[in-house]
Amino acid sequence: MLPLSLIIAIITASLIITFLMFWLGIKGKTLDDHPVCKKCKYDLSGFNHPLPSPSLKCPECGHPLTSQSNIQVGNKHKNKPLIISSIIILIAIIALPVWASFNYDWTAQKPIWLLRFEAKHPDQFKTSRKSLLQLIGYISIDQTSHAQTLAAFDDAIEMIRNDDVLYDNLWSDVIAHVFEKNLASTEEAEQYAQAFLDSLIVKCRKTVLQDHVIAISIRSNKDRGHIESAAIYLPIEVTAAAGNNKPHNFGEIAGVEHVGFYMNLHLSDQWLGKLPLGEHDLKLNLKFSPSLYDGENKPFAIVHRELNFKVNVISPDQIDTYTSTVKGAEHKAAAENAAKRIKITRQASDDEEENPEYVSLVTTINFNELPAGLAHDVYLSNGEQEKRIGAYTVSKKGKAGHMYHEEVPASFVGEREKLDIILRPHVKIIFESTDQNDFLDETLILKDIKITER
């Protein structure tokens, strides 16, 4: 694309040439040297009186012919093709910039304040993402002032907290540049860490099984786009207390660093086993502190987020009261047909070279549009033996993909090119999800899944 200054120069030169053409067309060509009325262009060559004269008037229009300035020398013929051409060119010169203005990328010409405004309003400006990219470009090469960079940082924090607008992950680049350039003060680092913690959606299962686990899910607050700890790694310390139990530290989880982040934190069965049957208050505390952060440019700030839930602890003989099942060959067939993108991949690994008796298999399973939820143990089968590789849970309306990485005996695979995947219902697995209460009480068999090599 041509530079804007060159485009303006071309348009200016074209306008000058066009007006010159128009003037020449209007002026026309002189055909003779006859005297002509300057007003109506009447040929005065038939007059028997000398011109100009104080008492004479044009016989056609009555215009005084008292001075030479009222008389034109020669009949002139206007150059109509030149006039028409100049008008057409003038219209084109005016129309083309108007058309081009809708197609020209003005992003690089916009001031910083306008880039920030458009970037914060993706629902109002189609150029919002371009403006954000331009802003990041300016920040990365130090073409913004200290105040402008921190203002963009504040915008990023605002976008994290704004649940009404889709979060564009490019805002994380703004935050990253601020920390990389050591521009963030303790207060600003604390604002970011707190906004990050507050943005997480945390769910807790309401009904839990005694001597089992309390399922807690932590995920980003956007279905598309996500809040991530791109600038500073944010490990989170999780502490929980329920009933009369003392607060217990369940260790550290990694920061939310990728799209669609979703994790289940299973509070230990030993801890839960101390809770009597019935309803209890569960207090969950998420904490970030500099002591957990090993990177450079530490943001010296401690932030907390406390959440309160109610959990109802039940015994195994109460499971049927809080769960429901779906059965039938029709539902079984529908579920097996809903399996998509099923893969078994054999991966080469260092362990396999050191211990050739085992091979590494990665199994991927996806289901869409299920007739009921799944709460199943997952097995690989070679027709003679079975190997449990994990569990699969998903609600009826949910869409979930699971990946299992398992070391299996080499003899289990042998020379086989295909294996079966078997999913067997296991009601306790429901209690390892946060909101699922129904499941398909049928064994699913996905036959002859080809083993691919990586």
C-alpha positions as CSV (number, residue, x, y, z in Angstrom):
1,M,0.0,0.0,0.0
2,L,1.3,3.5,-0.9
3,P,2.3,5.8,1.9
4,L,-0.4,8.3,2.8
5,S,1.8,11.3,2.0
6,L,2.4,10.0,-1.6
7,I,-1.4,9.4,-2.0
8,I,-2.1,13.0,-1.0
9,A,0.6,14.3,-3.3
10,I,-0.9,12.4,-6.3
11,I,-4.4,13.6,-5.5
12,T,-3.2,17.3,-5.3
13,A,-1.3,17.1,-8.6
14,S,-4.4,15.5,-10.2
15,L,-6.7,18.3,-9.0
16,I,-4.3,21.0,-10.4
17,I,-4.2,19.3,-13.8
18,T,-8.0,18.8,-13.8
19,F,-8.7,22.5,-13.0
20,L,-6.3,23.5,-15.7
21,M,-8.1,21.3,-18.3
22,F,-11.4,22.7,-17.2
23,W,-10.1,26.3,-17.6
24,L,-8.7,25.6,-21.0
25,G,-12.0,24.0,-22.1
26,I,-14.0,27.0,-21.0
27,K,-11.6,29.5,-22.5
28,G,-11.9,27.6,-25.8
29,K,-10.3,28.4,-29.3
30,T,-10.4,31.9,-31.0
31,L,-12.0,31.5,-34.4
32,D,-11.6,35.1,-35.8
33,D,-10.9,38.8,-34.8
34,H,-14.5,40.0,-34.8
35,P,-15.7,42.3,-32.0
36,V,-18.1,40.3,-29.8
37,C,-20.4,41.4,-26.9
38,K,-18.7,40.2,-23.8
39,K,-22.1,39.5,-22.1
40,C,-24.1,37.6,-24.7
41,K,-21.4,36.8,-27.3
42,Y,-23.3,38.6,-30.1
43,D,-21.1,39.2,-33.2
44,L,-20.8,43.0,-33.6
45,S,-18.9,43.0,-36.9
46,G,-21.9,44.3,-38.8
47,F,-21.9,47.6,-36.9
48,N,-21.2,50.7,-39.0
49,H,-20.1,52.6,-35.9
50,P,-16.7,52.5,-34.4
51,L,-16.4,50.5,-31.2
52,P,-16.4,51.2,-28.4
53,S,-18.7,54.2,-28.3
54,P,-20.3,56.1,-25.4
55,S,-23.8,55.8,-26.8
56,L,-23.9,52.3,-28.3
57,K,-25.5,49.2,-26.8
58,C,-25.6,45.6,-27.9
59,P,-28.6,45.1,-30.2
60,E,-29.1,41.6,-28.8
61,C,-28.9,42.1,-25.0
62,G,-28.7,45.9,-24.5
63,H,-25.3,45.6,-22.8
64,P,-23.4,49.0,-23.0
65,L,-20.5,49.0,-25.5
66,T,-18.9,52.0,-23.9
67,S,-15.5,50.6,-23.2
68,Q,-13.2,48.0,-24.6
69,S,-13.6,45.9,-21.5
70,N,-17.2,45.2,-22.6
71,I,-16.1,43.9,-25.9
72,Q,-14.5,40.6,-26.6
73,V,-12.1,40.3,-29.5
74,G,-13.0,37.2,-31.6
75,N,-15.6,34.5,-31.5
76,K,-14.5,31.6,-29.3
77,H,-15.5,28.0,-29.5
78,K,-15.5,26.1,-26.1
79,N,-13.7,22.7,-26.1
80,K,-16.6,20.6,-24.8
81,P,-14.7,17.3,-24.8
82,L,-12.1,18.8,-22.6
83,I,-14.7,20.3,-20.3
84,I,-16.5,17.0,-20.0
85,S,-13.3,15.0,-19.5
86,S,-12.2,17.4,-16.7
87,I,-15.5,17.0,-15.0
88,I,-15.4,13.2,-15.2
89,I,-11.8,13.2,-13.9
90,L,-12.8,15.6,-11.1
91,I,-15.6,13.3,-10.0
92,A,-13.2,10.4,-10.0
93,I,-10.7,12.3,-8.0
94,I,-13.3,13.1,-5.4
95,A,-14.9,9.6,-5.4
96,L,-11.7,7.6,-5.3
97,P,-10.4,9.0,-1.9
98,V,-13.9,8.5,-0.4
99,W,-14.0,4.9,-1.6
100,A,-10.3,4.4,-0.6
101,S,-11.0,5.8,2.9
102,F,-13.3,2.9,3.6
103,N,-10.6,0.4,2.4
104,Y,-7.4,2.1,3.6
105,D,-6.0,0.9,6.9
106,W,-5.9,4.0,9.0
107,T,-4.7,2.1,12.1
108,A,-1.1,3.4,11.9
109,Q,-2.3,7.0,11.7
110,K,-4.5,6.8,14.8
111,P,-3.3,8.4,18.1
112,I,-2.6,6.3,21.1
113,W,-5.8,7.4,22.9
114,L,-7.9,6.3,20.0
115,L,-6.1,2.9,19.7
116,R,-6.8,2.3,23.4
117,F,-10.5,3.3,23.0
118,E,-11.1,1.1,20.0
119,A,-9.2,-1.9,21.6
120,K,-11.5,-1.7,24.7
121,H,-14.7,-1.8,22.6
122,P,-14.6,-4.8,20.3
123,D,-18.4,-4.8,20.3
124,Q,-18.4,-1.4,18.7
125,F,-15.4,-1.3,16.4
126,K,-14.5,-3.9,13.7
127,T,-11.0,-2.6,13.8
128,S,-10.6,-3.2,17.6
129,R,-8.1,-6.1,17.3
130,K,-6.0,-4.2,14.7
131,S,-5.9,-1.3,17.1
132,L,-4.8,-3.5,19.9
133,L,-2.1,-5.1,17.8
134,Q,-0.9,-1.6,16.8
135,L,-0.9,-0.5,20.4
136,I,1.2,-3.6,21.4
137,G,3.6,-2.8,18.5
138,Y,4.1,0.7,19.8
139,I,4.7,-0.5,23.4
140,S,7.1,-3.2,22.3
141,I,9.4,-0.7,20.4
142,D,9.1,2.0,23.1
143,Q,7.0,4.4,21.0
144,T,4.7,5.0,23.9
145,S,5.4,7.1,26.9
146,H,5.6,5.6,30.4
147,A,2.2,7.1,31.2
148,Q,0.7,5.7,27.9
149,T,2.1,2.2,28.6
150,L,0.7,2.1,32.1
151,A,-2.6,3.4,30.9
152,A,-2.7,0.5,28.4
153,F,-1.8,-1.8,31.4
154,D,-4.8,-0.4,33.3
155,D,-7.0,-1.1,30.3
156,A,-5.8,-4.7,30.3
157,I,-6.8,-5.1,33.9
158,E,-10.2,-3.5,33.1
159,M,-10.7,-6.0,30.3
160,I,-9.9,-8.9,32.7
161,R,-12.6,-7.7,35.0
162,N,-15.2,-6.9,32.3
163,D,-17.4,-9.9,31.9
164,D,-19.6,-8.2,29.3
165,V,-16.9,-8.1,26.6
166,L,-15.0,-11.0,25.2
167,Y,-11.4,-11.0,26.5
168,D,-8.8,-10.9,23.7
169,N,-5.7,-12.7,24.8
170,L,-3.6,-10.0,23.1
171,W,-4.2,-8.0,26.3
172,S,-1.9,-10.4,28.0
173,D,0.9,-9.2,25.7
174,V,0.3,-5.7,27.0
175,I,0.7,-7.0,30.5
176,A,3.7,-9.0,29.6
177,H,5.5,-6.0,28.1
178,V,4.9,-3.9,31.2
179,F,6.5,-6.6,33.5
180,E,9.3,-7.2,31.0
181,K,10.2,-3.5,31.0
182,N,10.0,-3.4,34.8
183,L,7.3,-0.7,34.6
184,A,4.9,-2.3,37.1
185,S,4.9,-1.1,40.6
186,T,3.9,-3.3,43.5
187,E,0.4,-1.8,43.5
188,E,0.0,-2.5,39.8
189,A,1.3,-6.0,40.1
190,E,-1.2,-6.6,42.9
191,Q,-4.0,-5.3,40.8
192,Y,-3.1,-7.7,38.0
193,A,-2.8,-10.7,40.4
194,Q,-6.0,-9.9,42.1
195,A,-7.9,-9.4,38.8
196,F,-6.5,-12.8,37.7
197,L,-7.7,-14.6,40.8
198,D,-11.1,-12.9,40.7
199,S,-11.6,-13.8,37.1
200,L,-11.4,-17.6,37.7
201,I,-14.7,-19.5,37.8
202,V,-14.6,-21.9,40.7
203,K,-17.2,-24.6,41.2
204,C,-17.7,-27.1,44.0
205,R,-19.8,-30.2,44.0
206,K,-22.7,-29.8,46.3
207,T,-23.3,-33.4,47.1
208,V,-20.1,-35.4,48.0
209,L,-19.5,-39.0,48.9
210,Q,-18.1,-39.8,52.3
211,D,-14.5,-41.2,52.2
212,H,-14.3,-40.1,48.6
213,V,-13.3,-36.6,47.2
214,I,-14.7,-33.1,47.0
215,A,-14.5,-32.1,43.3
216,I,-13.6,-28.5,42.6
217,S,-13.2,-27.1,39.1
218,I,-11.2,-24.0,38.3
219,R,-11.3,-22.5,34.9
220,S,-10.9,-19.3,33.0
221,N,-14.0,-17.0,32.8
222,K,-14.2,-17.0,29.0
223,D,-15.4,-19.7,26.7
224,R,-13.3,-18.2,24.0
225,G,-10.3,-16.0,24.9
226,H,-8.9,-16.5,28.3
227,I,-7.3,-14.8,31.2
228,E,-3.8,-16.2,31.5
229,S,-0.7,-15.6,33.5
230,A,1.3,-14.7,30.5
231,A,3.3,-11.9,32.1
232,I,4.0,-13.5,35.5
233,Y,3.6,-17.1,36.3
234,L,0.8,-17.3,38.9
235,P,0.9,-20.6,40.8
236,I,-2.0,-20.7,43.3
237,E,-1.9,-22.2,46.8
238,V,-5.2,-23.9,47.7
239,T,-6.4,-24.1,51.3
240,A,-9.8,-25.6,52.4
241,A,-11.6,-25.9,55.7
242,A,-15.0,-27.6,56.3
243,G,-17.0,-28.4,59.4
244,N,-14.8,-28.5,62.5
245,N,-11.8,-29.5,60.4
246,K,-8.8,-27.1,60.6
247,P,-7.8,-25.4,57.4
248,H,-5.8,-27.8,55.3
249,N,-3.3,-26.8,52.6
250,F,-3.8,-28.9,49.5
251,G,-0.7,-27.6,47.8
252,E,-0.1,-25.6,44.7
253,I,-1.8,-25.6,41.3
254,A,-0.3,-24.0,38.2
255,G,-1.5,-20.7,36.8
256,V,-4.3,-20.7,34.2
257,E,-2.1,-20.6,31.1
258,H,-4.1,-22.0,28.2
259,V,-7.4,-21.8,26.4
260,G,-10.2,-23.7,27.9
261,F,-8.3,-24.4,31.1
262,Y,-10.3,-26.7,33.3
263,M,-9.1,-28.7,36.3
264,N,-10.6,-30.8,39.0
265,L,-9.0,-30.4,42.4
266,H,-9.9,-33.5,44.4
267,L,-9.7,-32.7,48.1
268,S,-8.3,-35.9,49.7
269,D,-10.5,-38.8,50.8
270,Q,-8.7,-38.9,54.2
271,W,-9.6,-35.3,54.9
272,L,-13.2,-35.8,53.7
273,G,-13.5,-39.0,55.8
274,K,-13.3,-36.8,58.9
275,L,-16.5,-35.0,58.0
276,P,-19.7,-36.6,59.4
277,L,-22.8,-37.0,57.2
278,G,-24.9,-34.0,56.5
279,E,-24.3,-30.4,55.3
280,H,-21.2,-28.5,56.0
281,D,-19.7,-25.1,55.1
282,L,-16.6,-25.3,52.9
283,K,-14.3,-22.4,52.8
284,L,-11.8,-22.3,50.0
285,N,-8.9,-19.9,49.9
286,L,-6.9,-19.2,46.7
287,K,-3.7,-17.4,47.4
288,F,-0.9,-16.0,45.3
289,S,2.3,-14.7,46.9
290,P,5.8,-13.8,45.8
291,S,7.2,-16.8,47.7
292,L,5.5,-19.0,45.1
293,Y,6.9,-17.1,42.1
294,D,10.4,-17.9,41.0
295,G,10.7,-15.6,38.0
296,E,12.6,-12.4,37.7
297,N,11.0,-9.0,38.3
298,K,8.9,-10.3,41.2
299,P,5.7,-8.5,41.8
300,F,5.9,-8.2,45.6
301,A,2.2,-8.6,46.4
302,I,0.1,-11.2,48.2
303,V,-3.5,-11.6,47.0
304,H,-6.3,-13.8,48.2
305,R,-9.6,-14.9,47.1
306,E,-11.9,-16.6,49.5
307,L,-14.9,-18.6,48.4
308,N,-17.7,-20.2,50.5
309,F,-19.6,-23.3,49.5
310,K,-22.1,-25.7,51.1
311,V,-21.4,-29.4,50.7
312,N,-23.7,-32.3,51.7
313,V,-21.8,-35.4,52.7
314,I,-23.7,-38.6,51.9
315,S,-23.1,-42.3,52.5
316,P,-22.7,-44.9,49.7
317,D,-26.2,-46.3,50.3
318,Q,-27.6,-42.8,49.5
319,I,-26.1,-42.7,46.0
320,D,-29.3,-43.7,44.2
321,T,-31.1,-40.8,45.9
322,Y,-28.8,-38.2,44.4
323,T,-28.1,-39.8,41.0
324,S,-30.1,-41.0,38.0
325,T,-29.3,-43.5,35.3
326,V,-30.3,-44.0,31.7
327,K,-30.4,-47.5,30.1
328,G,-31.3,-49.2,26.9
329,A,-29.7,-50.5,23.7
330,E,-30.9,-47.5,21.8
331,H,-29.1,-45.1,24.1
332,K,-26.0,-47.3,24.1
333,A,-25.9,-47.2,20.3
334,A,-26.4,-43.5,20.2
335,A,-23.6,-42.9,22.7
336,E,-21.2,-45.2,20.7
337,N,-22.1,-43.2,17.5
338,A,-21.4,-40.0,19.3
339,A,-17.8,-40.9,19.8
340,K,-15.6,-38.6,17.6
341,R,-11.9,-38.2,16.9
342,I,-10.9,-41.4,18.7
343,K,-7.2,-42.1,18.5
344,I,-4.6,-44.4,19.9
345,T,-1.1,-43.2,19.3
346,R,2.1,-45.1,20.1
347,Q,4.8,-42.7,21.2
348,A,8.5,-43.4,21.3
349,S,10.0,-42.5,24.6
350,D,13.4,-42.8,26.4
351,D,11.8,-45.2,28.9
352,E,10.9,-47.5,26.1
353,E,14.5,-47.6,24.9
354,E,15.7,-48.3,28.5
355,N,12.8,-50.7,29.2
356,P,11.6,-52.3,26.0
357,E,9.1,-54.4,27.9
358,Y,6.7,-51.3,28.0
359,V,5.3,-49.1,25.3
360,S,3.8,-45.6,25.7
361,L,0.2,-45.1,24.4
362,V,-1.8,-41.9,24.2
363,T,-5.5,-42.4,23.9
364,T,-7.8,-39.6,22.9
365,I,-11.6,-39.8,23.2
366,N,-14.2,-37.1,22.3
367,F,-18.0,-37.4,22.5
368,N,-20.6,-35.0,21.1
369,E,-24.4,-34.9,21.6
370,L,-24.7,-37.8,24.1
371,P,-28.1,-39.2,25.1
372,A,-27.0,-39.1,28.7
373,G,-24.0,-38.1,30.8
374,L,-21.0,-40.5,31.1
375,A,-19.3,-41.6,34.3
376,H,-17.2,-44.5,33.1
377,D,-13.9,-46.2,33.7
378,V,-11.9,-46.4,30.5
379,Y,-10.0,-49.5,29.4
380,L,-7.9,-50.6,26.5
381,S,-8.6,-54.1,25.3
382,N,-6.6,-56.4,23.0
383,G,-9.4,-59.0,23.0
384,E,-7.7,-61.1,25.7
385,Q,-6.6,-58.6,28.3
386,E,-7.8,-55.2,29.5
387,K,-5.8,-52.3,30.9
388,R,-7.6,-49.4,32.8
389,I,-6.2,-46.1,31.7
390,G,-8.5,-43.6,33.5
391,A,-12.0,-42.3,33.9
392,Y,-14.4,-40.3,31.6
393,T,-17.0,-37.9,32.9
394,V,-19.2,-35.5,30.9
395,S,-22.7,-34.3,31.3
396,K,-25.4,-34.9,28.6
397,K,-25.1,-31.4,27.2
398,G,-21.4,-31.1,27.7
399,K,-18.6,-31.6,25.1
400,A,-15.4,-33.0,26.6
401,G,-12.3,-34.5,25.2
402,H,-10.1,-36.7,27.3
403,M,-6.5,-37.7,26.7
404,Y,-4.9,-40.6,28.6
405,H,-1.1,-41.3,28.6
406,E,-0.3,-44.8,29.8
407,E,2.7,-47.1,29.8
408,V,1.5,-50.7,28.9
409,P,3.4,-53.9,28.6
410,A,4.8,-54.4,25.1
411,S,3.1,-57.8,25.1
412,F,-0.3,-56.1,25.5
413,V,0.2,-54.5,22.1
414,G,2.4,-57.0,20.4
415,E,2.1,-56.9,16.6
416,R,-1.5,-55.7,16.8
417,E,-2.5,-52.7,14.6
418,K,-5.8,-52.1,16.4
419,L,-7.2,-52.1,20.0
420,D,-10.6,-51.7,21.5
421,I,-11.6,-49.0,23.9
422,I,-14.2,-50.1,26.6
423,L,-16.0,-47.7,28.8
424,R,-17.7,-49.2,31.9
425,P,-20.1,-47.3,34.1
426,H,-18.9,-46.5,37.6
427,V,-21.3,-44.4,39.6
428,K,-18.6,-43.1,42.0
429,I,-17.0,-41.3,39.1
430,I,-20.0,-38.9,39.1
431,F,-18.8,-37.5,42.4
432,E,-15.5,-36.6,40.8
433,S,-17.3,-34.0,38.7
434,T,-18.7,-30.7,39.9
435,D,-22.3,-30.7,38.5
436,Q,-23.1,-34.1,36.9
437,N,-25.8,-36.3,38.5
438,D,-27.0,-38.5,35.7
439,F,-25.1,-41.1,33.6
440,L,-25.6,-43.8,31.0
441,D,-25.6,-47.2,32.8
442,E,-24.3,-49.1,29.8
443,T,-20.9,-50.4,28.8
444,L,-19.7,-48.8,25.6
445,I,-17.3,-50.6,23.2
446,L,-15.4,-48.7,20.6
447,K,-14.0,-51.4,18.4
448,D,-10.9,-51.7,16.2
449,I,-9.3,-48.3,16.9
450,K,-6.1,-48.1,14.7
451,I,-2.8,-47.6,16.5
452,T,-0.9,-44.8,14.8
453,E,2.8,-44.1,15.3
454,R,4.3,-40.8,16.3
